[in-house]
């Protein structure tokens, strides 16, 4: 069936080689296109997901390849507050700090609203999956939130350090804590990364941009 398909879009440059090997097709049959999703839900999040005093918070969410142990260690003992939305298995055996609220498998629309409400997002990866977390990063950019991410294969197509987010070493709580603290305190850096996030989203996620890329691809394929 796959051999009947003229072209595939994949969501990271790494996936080009991976998919080529998996389906035994030439790499020319694949091209990278950033993940595209509908406009994130608007409105205020349900109060049940917020801190009682409505304090500002940073947010981490998602399940595939996540490393919440490093995130918890980075924020533990700080004056920061955080909300985590994960799967049950992501949190098994982990001690959740007092300044973190955790939820499992909440509705996507509520997660969108929390992203709109948060200061910024943090995504830590454990290296078990080379390409994951794209929808989470794209959602952050679409609502103008900079992100701090583990410097990892699938992340590099989306996050450019110092432009729309910050990259940190894998499984390094001290490095992550330093970057989080810097983004909280440096308002000029925050504005720069927020503007970079919006610019990235405008360049890559608008429907008309996707239509132009598909039209160009179809034109090329039909002319060959």
C-alpha positions as CSV (number, residue, x, y, z in Angstrom):
1,X,0.0,0.0,0.0
2,X,2.7,2.5,0.9
3,X,4.4,1.9,-2.4
4,X,1.4,3.4,-4.1
5,X,1.9,6.7,-2.2
6,X,3.8,9.4,-4.2
7,X,5.0,11.4,-1.2
8,X,4.9,11.5,2.6
9,X,5.1,14.4,5.0
10,X,6.9,13.7,8.3
11,X,7.2,15.9,11.3
12,X,11.0,15.9,11.9
13,X,14.0,15.7,9.6
14,X,15.1,12.6,11.5
15,X,11.9,10.8,10.4
16,X,12.9,11.1,6.8
17,X,15.7,8.5,7.2
18,X,13.7,6.5,9.7
19,X,10.7,6.2,7.5
20,X,12.8,5.4,4.4
21,X,14.4,2.5,6.2
22,X,11.1,1.3,7.7
23,X,9.1,1.3,4.5
24,X,12.0,0.5,2.2
25,X,11.4,3.6,0.1
26,X,13.8,6.2,-1.2
27,X,14.3,9.2,1.0
28,X,13.1,11.4,-1.9
29,X,9.6,10.1,-1.1
30,X,9.6,11.9,2.2
31,X,9.9,15.6,3.3
32,X,9.8,17.4,6.6
33,X,6.8,19.6,7.4
34,X,6.3,21.0,10.8
35,X,3.3,19.6,12.7
36,X,0.1,21.6,12.1
37,X,-2.9,21.6,14.3
38,X,-6.1,23.6,14.8
39,X,-6.1,26.9,16.6
40,X,-5.7,26.1,20.4
41,X,-8.8,26.5,22.5
42,X,-9.4,29.9,23.9
43,X,-10.9,31.0,27.3
44,X,-10.0,30.6,30.9
45,X,-9.0,27.1,32.2
46,X,-11.2,25.4,34.7
47,X,-10.4,26.6,38.3
48,X,-9.9,23.0,39.3
49,X,-6.6,22.9,37.4
50,X,-5.2,26.1,38.8
51,X,-3.6,26.9,42.2
52,X,-6.1,28.1,44.7
53,X,-4.5,31.6,44.9
54,X,-4.3,31.8,41.0
55,X,-0.6,32.2,41.2
56,X,1.5,32.3,38.0
57,X,2.9,29.0,36.8
58,X,5.1,27.3,34.3
59,X,3.8,24.2,32.5
60,X,5.0,20.9,31.3
61,X,2.8,18.3,29.6
62,X,2.8,15.3,27.3
63,X,3.6,11.6,27.6
64,X,5.9,10.3,24.9
65,X,9.6,10.1,25.9
66,X,9.1,12.5,28.8
67,X,11.5,12.9,31.7
68,X,9.5,14.4,34.6
69,X,12.1,13.3,37.2
70,X,14.5,15.9,35.9
71,X,11.8,18.6,35.7
72,X,10.7,17.9,39.3
73,X,14.3,18.1,40.6
74,X,14.8,21.4,38.7
75,X,11.8,23.1,40.3
76,X,11.9,21.5,43.7
77,X,12.7,24.0,46.5
78,X,12.3,27.0,44.3
79,X,9.7,29.8,44.6
80,X,8.3,28.8,41.2
81,X,5.0,27.0,40.7
82,X,4.3,24.4,38.0
83,X,1.5,22.4,36.5
84,X,2.1,19.0,34.9
85,X,-0.3,17.1,32.6
86,X,0.9,13.6,31.9
87,X,0.0,10.0,31.8
88,X,-0.1,7.8,34.9
89,X,3.0,5.9,33.8
90,X,5.0,9.1,33.4
91,X,4.7,9.8,37.2
92,X,5.1,6.3,38.6
93,X,7.7,6.2,41.3
94,X,8.3,10.0,41.3
95,X,8.0,12.3,44.3
96,X,6.0,15.4,43.2
97,X,7.3,18.6,44.8
98,X,4.9,20.7,46.9
99,X,5.0,23.5,44.3
100,X,3.8,21.3,41.5
101,X,0.3,20.2,40.7
102,X,-0.1,17.1,38.5
103,X,-3.0,15.9,36.4
104,X,-3.4,12.9,34.1
105,X,-5.1,12.7,30.7
106,X,-7.2,15.9,30.8
107,X,-9.1,17.0,27.7
108,X,-7.0,18.7,25.0
109,X,-9.0,21.9,25.1
110,X,-8.3,22.3,28.9
111,X,-4.7,21.7,28.2
112,X,-4.7,24.4,25.5
113,X,-6.2,26.9,28.0
114,X,-3.6,26.1,30.5
115,X,-0.8,26.7,27.9
116,X,-2.4,30.1,27.2
117,X,-2.4,30.9,30.9
118,X,1.1,29.7,31.8
119,X,4.3,31.8,31.8
120,X,6.0,29.4,29.5
121,X,6.3,25.7,28.8
122,X,9.1,23.2,29.7
123,X,9.6,19.9,27.9
124,X,12.1,17.4,29.2
125,X,12.9,14.3,27.2
126,X,14.6,11.1,28.3
127,X,16.1,10.0,25.0
128,X,13.9,7.0,24.6
129,X,12.2,8.4,21.5
130,X,14.2,10.4,18.9
131,X,11.1,12.3,17.6
132,X,8.3,13.3,19.9
133,X,6.7,16.3,21.6
134,X,6.1,18.3,18.4
135,X,2.4,19.0,19.0
136,X,3.3,20.4,22.4
137,X,6.0,22.7,21.1
138,X,3.8,23.9,18.2
139,X,0.9,24.6,20.6
140,X,3.2,26.7,22.8
141,X,4.4,28.7,19.8
142,X,0.9,29.3,18.4
143,X,-0.1,31.1,21.6
144,X,3.1,33.0,21.9
145,X,4.7,31.0,24.7
146,X,8.5,30.4,24.6
147,X,9.6,26.9,25.6
148,X,12.5,25.3,27.3
149,X,13.3,21.9,25.9
150,X,15.9,19.1,26.2
151,X,18.3,19.5,23.3
152,X,17.3,16.4,21.4
153,X,16.9,15.1,17.9
154,X,13.2,15.8,17.2
155,X,13.3,19.1,19.1
156,X,15.9,20.8,16.9
157,X,13.6,21.2,13.9
158,X,11.3,23.3,16.1
159,X,13.3,25.1,18.8
160,X,16.2,27.3,18.0
161,X,18.1,28.3,21.1
162,X,17.8,32.0,21.9
163,X,15.2,32.6,19.1
164,X,12.0,30.9,20.2
165,X,13.1,29.0,23.2
166,X,16.0,27.6,25.2
167,X,17.7,24.2,24.9
168,X,19.1,22.4,27.9
169,X,21.2,19.3,28.5
170,X,19.4,16.0,28.9
171,X,18.9,14.8,32.4
172,X,20.6,17.8,33.9
173,X,18.4,19.4,36.6
174,X,20.9,22.1,37.4
175,X,21.1,23.3,33.8
176,X,17.3,23.3,33.6
177,X,16.9,25.2,36.9
178,X,19.3,27.8,35.7
179,X,17.5,28.3,32.4
180,X,14.1,28.4,34.0
181,X,15.2,31.0,36.5
182,X,16.8,33.1,33.7
183,X,13.6,33.1,31.6
184,X,11.5,34.0,34.7
185,X,13.7,37.0,35.6
186,X,14.9,38.3,32.2
187,X,11.9,40.1,30.8
188,X,13.8,41.2,27.7
189,X,14.8,37.6,26.9
190,X,11.2,36.5,27.5
191,X,9.8,39.1,25.1
192,X,12.4,38.1,22.4
193,X,11.6,34.4,22.7
194,X,7.8,35.1,22.8
195,X,8.0,37.1,19.6
196,X,10.2,34.4,18.1
197,X,7.6,31.8,19.0
198,X,4.8,33.8,17.3
199,X,7.0,34.3,14.2
200,X,7.7,30.6,14.0
201,X,4.0,29.8,14.2
202,X,3.1,32.3,11.6
203,X,5.7,31.0,9.2
204,X,4.9,27.3,9.7
205,X,1.4,26.7,11.0
206,X,-0.9,29.0,9.1
207,X,-3.3,27.1,6.8
208,X,-2.3,29.2,3.8
209,X,1.3,28.2,4.3
210,X,0.4,24.5,4.3
211,X,-1.7,25.0,1.2
212,X,1.2,26.6,-0.6
213,X,3.5,23.8,0.3
214,X,1.1,21.1,-0.8
215,X,0.4,23.0,-4.1
216,X,4.1,23.2,-4.8
217,X,4.5,19.6,-4.1
218,X,1.6,18.5,-6.3
219,X,2.9,20.7,-9.1
220,X,6.4,19.1,-8.9
221,X,5.0,15.6,-8.7
222,X,2.7,16.0,-11.6
223,X,5.3,17.6,-13.8
224,X,7.9,14.7,-13.3
